[in-house]
Each structure stands twice: as structure tokens, then as C-alpha cells.
């Protein structure tokens, strides 16, 4: 694969804060406890499983800086 233009590197080595919309649990996910996902429009999200109710939470990567 050949890169035409280098994109921004996402830092997955820092903690991310999540708030569960189902049970209201607020938690900090460390590296390895969340992953990066993109949707069909190219939007980037950080995803993590709520430690309380096990629902999957999504945080917009652009809003979490």
C-alpha cells in the first residue's frame, strides 16, 4: 500500500473517559480497554464495554480531545 498523504496519528496510549448512556456509569478506560472504530462516513470513535452493564459505549474521537 502506498500512502499519498499521511493522516493524523491517533494516540491510543492515553486514558479515555466514557459515560454509559444505559446505566449512567462513568469510567476511565486505559489502553487495551478500548478500541478505535470508524463508521460508513469515516467518523472515528473510541469504543469500550461498560464495566457495569456491559453495553458498548462510543465516544466521538473528535470530541474527546
N, CA and C atoms as a LAMMPS dump frame, in Angstrom:
ITEM: TIMESTEP
0
ITEM: NUMBER OF ATOMS
195
ITEM: BOX BOUNDS ff ff ff
-5.0000000000000000e+02 5.0000000000000000e+02
-5.0000000000000000e+02 5.0000000000000000e+02
-5.0000000000000000e+02 5.0000000000000000e+02
ITEM: ATOMS id mol type element x y z
1 1 1 N 0.847 -1.171 0
2 1 2 C 0 0 0
3 1 3 C 0.894 1.237 0
4 2 1 N 0.485 2.249 -0.731
5 2 2 C 1.255 3.484 -0.811
6 2 3 C 0.446 4.627 -0.205
7 3 1 N 1.021 5.317 0.77
8 3 2 C 0.344 6.452 1.408
9 3 3 C 0.549 7.685 0.538
10 4 1 N -0.525 8.347 0.165
11 4 2 C -0.461 9.565 -0.632
12 4 3 C -0.294 10.776 0.274
13 5 1 N -1.051 10.813 1.352
14 5 2 C -0.962 11.887 2.34
15 5 3 C -1.069 11.254 3.717
16 6 1 N -0.1 11.505 4.574
17 6 2 C -0.103 10.942 5.928
18 6 3 C -1.208 11.593 6.755
19 7 1 N -2.011 10.785 7.413
20 7 2 C -3.069 11.298 8.277
21 7 3 C -2.565 11.506 9.693
22 8 1 N -3.47 12.021 10.543
23 8 2 C -3.126 12.218 11.95
24 8 3 C -3.01 10.867 12.638
25 9 1 N -2.06 10.764 13.52
26 9 2 C -1.916 9.532 14.288
27 9 3 C -2.78 9.642 15.538
28 10 1 N -3.621 8.65 15.771
29 10 2 C -4.477 8.644 16.954
30 10 3 C -3.713 8.05 18.123
31 11 1 N -3.695 8.756 19.207
32 11 2 C -2.978 8.3 20.393
33 11 3 C -3.875 7.366 21.2
34 12 1 N -3.602 6.072 21.125
35 12 2 C -4.378 5.09 21.883
36 12 3 C -3.659 4.706 23.169
37 13 1 N -2.614 5.454 23.53
38 13 2 C -1.857 5.13 24.731
39 13 3 C -2.289 5.96 25.929
40 14 1 N -3.358 6.714 25.764
41 14 2 C -3.84 7.521 26.879
42 14 3 C -5.197 7.005 27.34
43 15 1 N -5.585 7.422 28.512
44 15 2 C -6.874 7.018 29.064
45 15 3 C -7.995 7.801 28.385
46 16 1 N -9.148 7.195 28.269
47 16 2 C -10.331 7.834 27.7
48 16 3 C -11.468 7.743 28.704
49 17 1 N -12.222 8.82 28.839
50 17 2 C -13.362 8.833 29.755
51 17 3 C -14.622 8.458 28.977
52 18 1 N -15.407 7.579 29.559
53 18 2 C -16.673 7.148 28.977
54 18 3 C -17.792 7.356 29.985
55 19 1 N -18.989 7.63 29.485
56 19 2 C -20.187 7.713 30.322
57 19 3 C -21.249 6.854 29.648
58 20 1 N -21.713 5.832 30.352
59 20 2 C -22.686 4.894 29.798
60 20 3 C -24.059 5.553 29.699
61 21 1 N -24.627 5.541 28.521
62 21 2 C -25.954 6.098 28.306
63 21 3 C -27.066 5.185 28.792
64 22 1 N -26.744 3.948 29.124
65 22 2 C -27.744 2.987 29.594
66 22 3 C -27.898 3.047 31.113
67 23 1 N -26.789 2.866 31.841
68 23 2 C -26.872 2.798 33.305
69 23 3 C -26.301 4.035 34.008
70 24 1 N -25.631 4.933 33.246
71 24 2 C -25.088 6.148 33.836
72 24 3 C -23.707 6.002 34.459
73 25 1 N -23.102 4.834 34.352
74 25 2 C -21.773 4.595 34.901
75 25 3 C -20.751 5.471 34.175
76 26 1 N -19.888 6.158 34.916
77 26 2 C -18.785 6.921 34.343
78 26 3 C -17.496 6.191 34.684
79 27 1 N -16.636 6.01 33.685
80 27 2 C -15.411 5.256 33.928
81 27 3 C -14.299 5.707 32.999
82 28 1 N -13.078 5.412 33.387
83 28 2 C -11.889 5.695 32.596
84 28 3 C -11.389 4.372 32.029
85 29 1 N -11.241 4.309 30.708
86 29 2 C -10.704 3.116 30.056
87 29 3 C -9.251 3.383 29.684
88 30 1 N -8.384 2.475 30.063
89 30 2 C -6.964 2.59 29.757
90 30 3 C -6.662 1.89 28.441
91 31 1 N -5.431 2.062 27.964
92 31 2 C -5.01 1.405 26.737
93 31 3 C -5.299 -0.093 26.835
94 32 1 N -5.87 -0.652 25.804
95 32 2 C -6.216 -2.064 25.788
96 32 3 C -7.638 -2.335 26.266
97 33 1 N -8.271 -1.346 26.899
98 33 2 C -9.651 -1.495 27.369
99 33 3 C -10.646 -0.809 26.437
100 34 1 N -10.137 -0.148 25.397
101 34 2 C -10.992 0.44 24.383
102 34 3 C -10.342 0.237 23.015
103 35 1 N -11.126 0.403 21.984
104 35 2 C -10.61 0.235 20.627
105 35 3 C -11.16 1.341 19.74
106 36 1 N -10.592 1.478 18.55
107 36 2 C -10.994 2.515 17.605
108 36 3 C -11.838 1.887 16.51
109 37 1 N -12.926 2.568 16.157
110 37 2 C -13.84 2.083 15.125
111 37 3 C -14.218 3.259 14.228
112 38 1 N -14.463 2.981 12.957
113 38 2 C -14.959 4.01 12.039
114 38 3 C -16.317 3.585 11.504
115 39 1 N -17.131 4.591 11.15
116 39 2 C -18.433 4.268 10.565
117 39 3 C -18.354 4.429 9.046
118 40 1 N -19.482 4.269 8.372
119 40 2 C -19.5 4.31 6.912
120 40 3 C -19.188 5.697 6.342
121 41 1 N -19.234 6.735 7.188
122 41 2 C -18.932 8.096 6.753
123 41 3 C -17.495 8.491 7.075
124 42 1 N -16.731 7.599 7.69
125 42 2 C -15.346 7.877 8.034
126 42 3 C -15.157 8.529 9.386
127 43 1 N -16.224 8.672 10.171
128 43 2 C -16.109 9.229 11.523
129 43 3 C -15.404 8.214 12.419
130 44 1 N -14.549 8.699 13.294
131 44 2 C -13.754 7.836 14.166
132 44 3 C -14.319 7.876 15.574
133 45 1 N -14.44 6.699 16.196
134 45 2 C -14.98 6.572 17.55
135 45 3 C -14.069 5.715 18.416
136 46 1 N -14.016 6.04 19.704
137 46 2 C -13.401 5.174 20.687
138 46 3 C -14.526 4.356 21.292
139 47 1 N -14.345 3.055 21.402
140 47 2 C -15.386 2.144 21.874
141 47 3 C -14.898 1.369 23.087
142 48 1 N -15.796 1.182 24.046
143 48 2 C -15.463 0.435 25.253
144 48 3 C -16.725 -0.205 25.817
145 49 1 N -16.538 -1.326 26.477
146 49 2 C -17.655 -2.001 27.133
147 49 3 C -17.824 -1.444 28.544
148 50 1 N -19.028 -1.048 28.889
149 50 2 C -19.312 -0.536 30.232
150 50 3 C -19.021 -1.643 31.253
151 51 1 N -18.232 -1.335 32.282
152 51 2 C -17.907 -2.36 33.271
153 51 3 C -19.096 -2.74 34.155
154 52 1 N -20.14 -1.925 34.152
155 52 2 C -21.307 -2.187 34.996
156 52 3 C -22.372 -3.013 34.275
157 53 1 N -22.866 -2.518 33.119
158 53 2 C -23.973 -3.197 32.437
159 53 3 C -23.549 -3.921 31.154
160 54 1 N -22.274 -3.8 30.776
161 54 2 C -21.691 -4.485 29.619
162 54 3 C -22.182 -3.964 28.266
163 55 1 N -22.857 -2.812 28.234
164 55 2 C -23.238 -2.187 26.964
165 55 3 C -21.998 -1.588 26.32
166 56 1 N -21.975 -1.531 24.991
167 56 2 C -20.831 -0.949 24.29
168 56 3 C -21.078 0.548 24.126
169 57 1 N -20.111 1.347 24.58
170 57 2 C -20.205 2.798 24.511
171 57 3 C -19.289 3.319 23.42
172 58 1 N -19.713 4.377 22.736
173 58 2 C -18.948 5.016 21.673
174 58 3 C -18.731 6.475 22.03
175 59 1 N -17.496 6.959 21.866
176 59 2 C -17.162 8.359 22.08
177 59 3 C -16.537 8.876 20.79
178 60 1 N -17.069 9.972 20.265
179 60 2 C -16.521 10.575 19.048
180 60 3 C -15.085 11.008 19.318
181 61 1 N -14.15 10.54 18.523
182 61 2 C -12.736 10.861 18.721
183 61 3 C -12.461 12.35 18.575
184 62 1 N -13.229 13.043 17.754
185 62 2 C -13.041 14.472 17.566
186 62 3 C -13.505 15.276 18.778
187 63 1 N -14.422 14.751 19.544
188 63 2 C -14.951 15.465 20.715
189 63 3 C -14.222 15.124 21.999
190 64 1 N -13.377 14.107 21.99
191 64 2 C -12.75 13.649 23.232
192 64 3 C -11.357 14.196 23.438
193 65 1 N -10.965 15.195 22.698
194 65 2 C -9.616 15.756 22.836
195 65 3 C -9.562 16.808 23.903
